[in-house]
Amino acid sequence: DEAKYAASHLGQLMDRAVHSSAQLLQALCCMDLEKFTRGPEKPSLSSQLPMGFVVGLLAMLYNSFVFCYMPAAGIALNSPESLVFHAFVFLVLASFAQASRTDPGGIPNTAEWRDRSRPPTGTYEHKKHGEGPRWCRKSQAYKPDRAHFCRVLGRPVLRMDHHCPWLGNTIGWANHKYFYLFLAYTNAACALLGIGVLELLVHATLPALTTFLLVGTEALTFLLSTILVPFFLFHTWLIIRNMTTIEFCASFNKDSDETSGKTEGNPYDNGIYNNICSVLGSSPLVWWAPVGGPIGDGLHWPRLGMQHLPPCDEIDEEDPEAAHPSGFSEGFHDEEDSEEPMVHFERDEGLCSFFVWMDAEEFTDDLRVGCEVIVESVEDAALKVLAMCKGRKKRRKSAASVGSRSSIRVVPVVVGGGDRGNESGSSAETDRSREGGAFLGW
């Protein structure tokens, strides 16, 4: 009996330890272990694979810096370059955790938004062929301005930008700052590592294995930078203009207002500083930190010339909310598509002159040309680096050959032996010196 009691007590202790470890793993790795359980309403494990892929890439970059680049470059762990890189890695992980764990924002469960008989006041968006505020049939609530239905979360999201499978979350009003900081610090870490590795490969002679690992690290950082830098610049422009990805896509749509001569720009553009504060927060001192949040409540948004606008703006019936991965949308019919309106921004001259194209075809052509220019620049840079390496190798070979020649010394050979040989050698030298002096006229 005592043995059985001890075994059961030991089993309970082990169960507690396993559950505690799982909770610690869930808190540190930003993983929702409940999503791995089976059930009709539980998503598949494949939805968590992109997040694991991102964590794996970050681990590869960190290991390449610490265990490959630092020993090859002779950098100490407490050196300024190492401290800056570790700071970037910490901020990347903190931003990643905040963006994936923070709820993007939803409609409050209050009578102001849930009672269909009493529409909320202060909303300015509705369907093009409808009247009054937008009503969501799936969530049974009125949708605030700039809120859209997310197929993945299954509910409306405040100021929805897009769904990001790499973070396992939808980017909206509450976590847009963390998503932007994640892009910024990832680009900074890749740039620091890529520049350091490139300088090391060009100016140092390394073993074959170390060179192979550093070349792979450089290729990885270059690939990530070519993908993330344009994406980061695009979201920087969106924040400056106080637009979302959905609203940017909607700005390409054309309706009958163009023929009527009505020209309205982005109604939510309140100046660069106010636009940045609406995403990164009111205090510039904490814009860089993955803490805090945006200003406001995500339900009401100040508009330009609000006193001159009608109660509601007409918006398109089409839903350009197709920012979700195809795996989530295949075989899933969303009735909300027919009801999901999108804000339509008319293109004014200022908007068209600042990064916005007239139509999608022009945008595609410019993107193709830009990719061709990037590829040509990369090829030119690779050829220059290869030429520098070859020239440096030739210089090393020539220096080695010159050094080998200068190291050769002429050793005089004494013929004969004993004192007689020395005397004959000295007399021969005096005779030759006399003949040379006579020849020179001495």
N, C-alpha and C positions, 0 to 999 in steps of 0.2 A: 504493500500500500504506500509506503513512504517513497519507494522508487517511482511508482506511477505518479504520485503527487509532485515529485521533483521533476519528472519528465514533462508533465503538463505545465508546471510553472516555468520551466526552461523554454518550452514552446511558446508560451505567452510572451516571454521576454523577447524571443526572436521575432515574433510577429510585430511587436511594438517597434523593435529596431528597424525592421524592414519598412514599416509604414512611415516611421520618422525619416528614414533615408529617402523614401519616395517623395515625401512632402518637401524635404530640403532640395532634392533634385528638381522638383516642380517649381520651387521658388527661385532657384539660381539659374536654371536653364530656360525659364519662361515657357514651360511646357504644360499643357493641360492634359493630365493623365486620364481624365474622364473621357476625353475624345478617343482614347484607344480602346475603350470598352465597347462591346457589341450592343447593338440595339437598333431599332428601326429609325430612330431620330439621330443617331450618332454618325458623324461623317467618317469617311474611310481614313486609314492611316496615310494614304497618298497625299492628303491635304497638309500633312505635317512634314512631308519630305522636302519641300522647298526651304523651310526654315532650317532643317538639318543640313541642307546643302550650303546655306549661307554661313552657318556656324562652322562647318568644315572648311570653307574658304578662309574665314578669319583665323582659324587654327593653323592652316597652312602658311598664311602670311606671317603670323607671329613666330612659328617655328623657323621659318626661313630667315627671319631677322635675327632671332636669338641664337640659333644653333648653327647657322651657316654664314650669315653676313658679318655678325659681330666678331667671331674668331678670325675670319679671313681678313677683316679690316683692322683688327687689333683694337677694337673698341671695348671699353670697360662697361660694366652694367650700370655704373653710376655716372657715366659720361653724359653731357648735355644732349647728344643725339639720341642716346638710348632712353633718357628720361622723357624727351618730347614724344618719341614713338610710343612708349608705354602709356603716356597721357592720352594720346590719340586712340589707342586701343581701348583704354578704359572708357572714354567718352563714346566710342562706337558701340561697345557692349551695353552701356547704360542707355543710350538712345534706342538701341534695338529692343532692349527689355521694356522700356517705356512705351514705344510705339506698338509693340505686340500685345502688351497687357492692358493698355489704357482703352477704355470704351470710347469709341469715336463720338458718342452723343446720340441720344434718342429723344423721341417726343415724350414730354412729361405725361404721367397718368393722372391728369386733372380734367375737370369738366370743361375748362376753356378749350381744350384740344380734342376731347373725346366725345363731347355732346354734339351730335350732328344738328340738332335743332337750334343751337346757338353758335354760329360761326365766330371764330376769333376775329378781333379787330386788329388793325395794323399790318395785315398781310397784303402784299402788292402783286402776287403772282397767282395766276389761274390759267386754266386751259384756254386755248385759242377760241374754241367754240363753247366754252362754258361760262358760268356766272358764279361769282363768289370765290372763296378760298378753295384750295384743292383738298379733296376728300380721298383718303386711301382706303380702299375696300378691304385689303388684306389685314392691315393693322387697325382698322376701324377708328381712324383719327384724322384730324386735319393736319396737313403737312405745312410746316413753317416755310418761309422763303428760303431758297437755296437748299432745302432738304429733298432727298431723293430716296427711292426704295432700293435697297441692296438685296440682290437675289441670294447672296451667300449667307448673310446674317438673317435674312427673312424679315426685315423690318426697315422702316425709314431711318436714315442717318442724317444728322444735322450737318449742313455744309459739306456734303459728300464730295470727295475728290475722285477717288477710285478705290477699287479693292486690290490690295497687294498680297499675292500669295506668298511672296518671299518673307513677309512679316506675319502671315497668318491672320491678318486683320484688315478691316476696311479703314482707309484713311479719311478722316472727317474733321469736324470742328475741334475736338478735344485732343487729338493726337497728331495733327498735321505738323506741329512744331517738332516733335520727336522724329517723325519721318524725315523732315528736312535736315535736321541735325545729323541723323544717321547717314544721309547722303554726303553731307559736308565733311564729316570726320573720316568717313571711309575713303573719300577722294584724297584727303590730306595724308592719311596713313599710306595709301598706295603711292602718292607722289614722293613722299619722303623715302620710302623703301626703294622705289624704282630709280630715283636719281642717284642714291647712294650706291646701289648695285651697278648701275651703268658706269659711274666714275671708277669703281673698283675694277670692273672688267677691262676698261680702257687703259688704266694706268698701272696695273699690277699683273704680274705673272703668277698664276695660281696652279695648284694641282688639277689634274683632269677631272676628278670627281667633284671637287669644289666648283670648278668652272661650269660643269654640267648642271649642278644644283642652282648656281646663281643665274645661269641662262634661263632655266625654267622659272625661277622667281621673277626675273625681268619680264618674261613672256606673260606670266599671270598678272602682274601689276599693270602691264600695258593693255592687256585685254580688258581688265576691269575698268581702267581709266577711260578707254575709248567708249565703254558703255555708260558708265556712271557720270562722267563729266558733262556730256550733252544733256543727260536727264536732270542733273543738278542745275545747270544753267537754265533749262526750261522751267523748272519749278521756282527758281529765283525770279525769273520774269513774271511768272504767275502770281507770286506773292507781292511783287512790286505793283502789279496791276490789280491786285485783290480779285483774282479769278481762280476758278477751279478747273481741273481737267475737263470735267463735263461741260462747264460753261464755255471753255475754249473750243471744244468740239461743236457746241451749239452755235458758236459765232460763225461757223462756215455755212450754216443753213440759210437758205433764202426764202423769203415769203413775199407776200404782196405789198408789204410796207415799202419795199425798195422802189416800186413803181409809183407809189403815192408821194415820194419825196420825204418821208419821215426818216430822220437820221438821229439815232440815239446811241451814245457810246455806252461804256460799261457803267451802269447806274451805281455800282458799289465802289467805284474808284474815288477815294477821299484823300488822295495825296500819298506820296511814297511813305512818309513816316507813319501815318495812320493805318495804311495798308499793312505795313510790317507789324505794327502793334496788334492788329487783329489776328495775327497768327503766332508771333513769337512772344507776345506779352507787352505790357505797358512800360516795363522798366528795361532800358537798353543794357543795364548792367548784368542781366541774367538771360539775355538773348542767346548766349553761347552755351548755357547750361541746360541739360535735359531735366529741368525741374520747372515747376510753375505751369502756366497754361495761358491761353489766349484771353483777351478781354471780352466782356459781354457774356451773354447767356446762350448764344448759338441760335436763338429763336428770332430775334429782331436784329436787323442790319440797317445802319444808316445809309441813306441813298442821296445822291446828288439831286438838288432841286426837288426835295420831297414835297414841298408845299405846292409845286406846280404839276405834280403827277396825278393821274386819276386814281381812284381807289385800288384798282387792280390792273396789272399789265397783262396783255395777251402774250401767251407763250405757246410754243409749238406743241403739237400732239406727239411728234416723234420723240423717242427716247434714245439719245445717244449714250446711254449708260452702259454700253457694251464694253466696259473697261474690265470685265471679269475674265478669268481664264476660260478657255473653251471647254475645259473638262467639267466645269460647274454648270454650264449653260446647255450642254448637249442633253437632249431628252428631257428637258425641264421647261415646260411652257409656263410663262409668267403672265398672268392676266393683268399685272400691273403695268405692262408695256403700253397698253391702250390708254391707261390713265396717267402715266408718268409724264408730266410736262417738263419741259426744259426751258430755262430762261434764254430768250433770244436777244443777243446784243447786236444792234446794227453797227456796221463798220463805219466809223468816222475817219477823217483824214489822219488824225493823230494816231489812231489805233493801227491803221493800215501802214503808216510810215514807220512803225516801231514793231518789227518782227512778225507782224501778222500778214499773211498772204491773202490774195483775193479769193482763191478757191483751193480745193484740196489737190487738184492736179498740179497747180503751181508749187504748192508745198512739197509734193512728191518729187517733182523735177529738181527743186533746189536741194532736197535731201539727198537725191542720187548724186548730184554734182558735188555736194559737200563730202559725201563718202568717197567719191573718186579722188578729190583733192587730198583727203586724209591718207588714202592708200598710197598715192604718189609721194606725199611727204614722208611717209614711213619708209617707203622704198629708198628714197634719196638719203634719208638719215642712216638706214642700214648700210647702204653702199659707202657712205662717208666713214662710218665706224669701221667697216671692213678694210677700207683703204688705209685708215690710220693704223690699224693693227698690223697690216702687211708692211707699211713703211717703218713702223717701230721694230718689227722683226728683222727687216733688212739692216737697219742701223745697228742692232745688237750683233748681227753676224759680222758686219764690217768692223765694228769695234773689237770683236773677239779676234778677228784675223790680224788686225794691226797690233794688238797686244801680243799675239803669239810671235809675230815677226820681231818686235822690239825685245822680246825675251831671249833671243838667240845671241850668244856671246862668242867672239873669236878667241880661242885659247891658243897661245903660241906654243909650238912644239919644239922642243930642244933636241936636236939630233946629236948623237954621240954621248959619251959618258966621261965622268971624271973631270979633273982639272984641265987636262989637255983639251977636252971638248969645249970647256968654258972659254979657255984662252983662244982657241981657234974661232969660236963664235964671236968673241969680243973683237978680235982683230978683223974678222970679216965685216963686222958692223962699222968699225972705224974706217976701213977702206971704202965702204959704200958711202959713208958720210962725207969723206973727202971728195969722192967722185961727184957727189951731189953738189957740194959747195963749189967745186970747180965749174960745174955746169951752170950754176946760178951766178957765177962771177964773184963769189966771196973771196 
